[in-house]
Amino acid sequence: MRADLLIKNGTVVSARGIEQADIAIENEKIVAIGSLSSWSASEEIDASGLHVFPGVIDSQVHFREPGLEHKEDLATGTAAAAMGGVTAIFEMPNTKPLTLTAQDMADKVRRGREKAWTDFAFFIGAAAENVPNLPSLERQEGVAGVKLFMGSSTGSLLVDRDEDIRKVLENGVRRVAIHAEDEPRLLARQHLAVDTPVNHPVWRDVECARLATERVLRIARETGRRIHVLHITTKEEMALLAKYKDVATVEVTPQHLTLQAPDCYEELGSYAQMNPPIREEAHRSGLWEALQQGVVDVIGSDHAPHTKEEKAKPYPQSPSGMPGVQTLFPLMLDHCNNGKLSLQHLMDLTSAGPARVYGIAGKGRLSLGFDGDITLVDLKRKQKIEESWLASKCGWSPFTGKTVTGWPVGTIIRGRQVMRDGQLLGSSAGQPVRFQETL
């Protein structure tokens, strides 16, 4: 009846409901949940007044290492994640070099072991030159799945023709994450990207997103390959995706649920510029309706930092992307407090959902035998998002100055306290996430 860590008196949010319970963690695993007054532990946390969530998993981030470390690196990116209550991240392949080979992946996993504050996994990029190798590449240690860019990508990561998309989906079995924007339409409309970021959603219009999503859904069903369509921005796409739940899962981002055009561009300029774009209120409402009806499986941040100097360039020379891993959970907790979704639904979208979509082994649930990954939340705490709190190397957020209700106050990874009350604890000790299909 002894554990390494005992979390007492918290309000636990799990698949069973919301209840008062204690949690014991021993050898990195959850070993008991319930009334544990007879237990003792080497370390105890009094969670009175706090909600105890399964550790938040952010399954879409760009941490820029190797090659673009002036924007972010694995140490600063995972520090930002831990500060925001995130216990595991999945990082994207558009680094320098691109993550296309076994050697590229092994290098990233090595860097993660050396630097990461959270647990981690990486996507292997799909490109014409590595399609035959994808079945073996997707089985390497630390691989979350395959990432396919249909529009706006770097070098050979762009896979925009139907025949090439089909080849990718026919090679391998694991989940393929999709950036769905139609490259031919982007090129044809590029002359519209002028003057001001307000034109960003005019250039990258609704039809650009809908066409690409429709194409990849058709190919996915024809090939029988599971896909995960990222950062959906339009009500039209949600209507399509609801008809393809046999092969497709769905992600939305906090920024597409929170910001709206044209207001965000008028207020933030190029700091609101991302791909796909922030759209008008009608689409934001459509995303919320789809989320509330169960079409959405996952909330991911699409954390994509650039320096202030880069973002200050005149549009369209300014790069697309914004940081978000640290603000993901505070923003969504605020939406819970505003009645937009329940705590259990948020739990599913940020932990159980990513685990289900990607087949994560031993994470995503507060259950016996699962990793002791926990996010502690003060649901009543009102807090302003300030630059001084941000750990990302880029040093800014589109949500700076916004006051939210609900705040992560503790991050516990495999039974080890990594963040408490806004302070990182100890040293980085992240490990590769494991997946059921590659154990």
Beta strands, then each sheet from edge to edge (+ up, - down):
strand 1: 2-14
strand 2: 17-26
strand 3: 29-34
strand 4: 40-46
strand 5: 51-54
strand 6: 56-61
strand 7: 86-91
strand 8: 119-125
strand 9: 143-149
strand 10: 176-179
strand 11: 227-229
strand 12: 248-252
strand 13: 298-299
strand 14: 374-384
strand 15: 403-413
strand 16: 416-420
strand 17: 423-424
sheet 1: 3+ 2- 1+ 4+
sheet 2: 3+ 2- 1+ 5+ 14- 15+ 16- 17+
sheet 3: 6+ 7+ 8+ 9+ 10+ 11+ 12+ 13+
end
